[in-house]
Amino acid sequence: MITFDLNPHDIVGYLAATLTTASFVPQAILTIKTRDTESLSLGMYSTFTLGVLCWLLYGIHLGDKAIIFSNAITLLLASLILSFKLYNLIHNKKA
């Protein structure tokens, strides 16, 4: 049987993780569908992706599941968008 020992702080953490990760999904879906990265900043996405990686490593260090799960998902999505941006830059496709 699975039990959850969530205190109010954990609930806020999971809610924050869910909302911030969910807010990133529409941009990821749009970019994956259209592969259009012209309006996206390479500097911003590079910095953002590195920041998310740092948050993921920090969450692993703490053993905080909310930080780990949300940043693992966001890192995947941000990495996909960054990959499209770099591909378009390399191939001169309206990057």
N, C-alpha and C positions, 0 to 999 in steps of 0.2 A: 504494500500500500504506500502510495506517495503522499507525503505530508509537506506542507509549506509553512515554514515559520517566518512569515513576513511581518515586520514591524512597519509603522507608518513611514519611516525613512526609506525602507526598501521599496514600498509601494510608490513613493515619489520618484525614486531612482528608476524603477521599471517604466513608469509613466513617461518620465523625461526621455529615457532611452527610446521608447516606442515612438514618441512624437518627433524627436529629432531625426530618427532614422526614416520614419514615414515621410517626413517633409522633403527628403532627398529623392525619394522614389520617382515622383513625376518627372524631374529633370533627367534622371537616368533612363526612364522609359522613352521619353521624347528623343534623347540623344541616340539611344540604341535603334529606335525606329527610323529616324531620319539620317543618322550618321552626320548630321550637320553640327559642326563645332566652331563655326566662324565667330559667333558672338561670345564664345567662352574664353576666358583668360588662362593661358598656359601657366603663368606665374601663380595665379590663384589656385588652380586645380592641383598643381604640383605641391604647393605649400599645404593645401587642405589635405591631400592624400597622405603626405608625410605626417601631418598632425594627427590624423585618424590612426595611422600606424602606431604613433607614440601612445595615443590613448589606449589602443588595444594592448600594447605591451604593458602599460601601467595597470590595466584591468587584470591582465594575467598575473602580474606581480602581486596584486592585492587579492586575487581570487574572487573578484567581483563579477558575478555572472551578467548583471545588467550592462556593465561597461564592456565586458568581453563580447557578448552577443550583438549588441547594437553596433559596436565599432567593427566587428568582423563583417557584418552585412554592409555597413557603410563603406568600409575599405574595398570590398568587392565591387560595389557600384561605382565608387569614385575611381578605382583603378580601370574599370571598363571605359568610363568617360575619358580619362586621361589617355588611355591607349588609343581611342578614336581620335583624340586631338593630336597626338603625336603622329599617328598614321597619316592624318590629313596634312599635317605640316610637311612630313617627309615626301608625300606624293603630291604636294601643291594643290590640294583639293579644298579650296576655300577654308583654310584652317583658321 
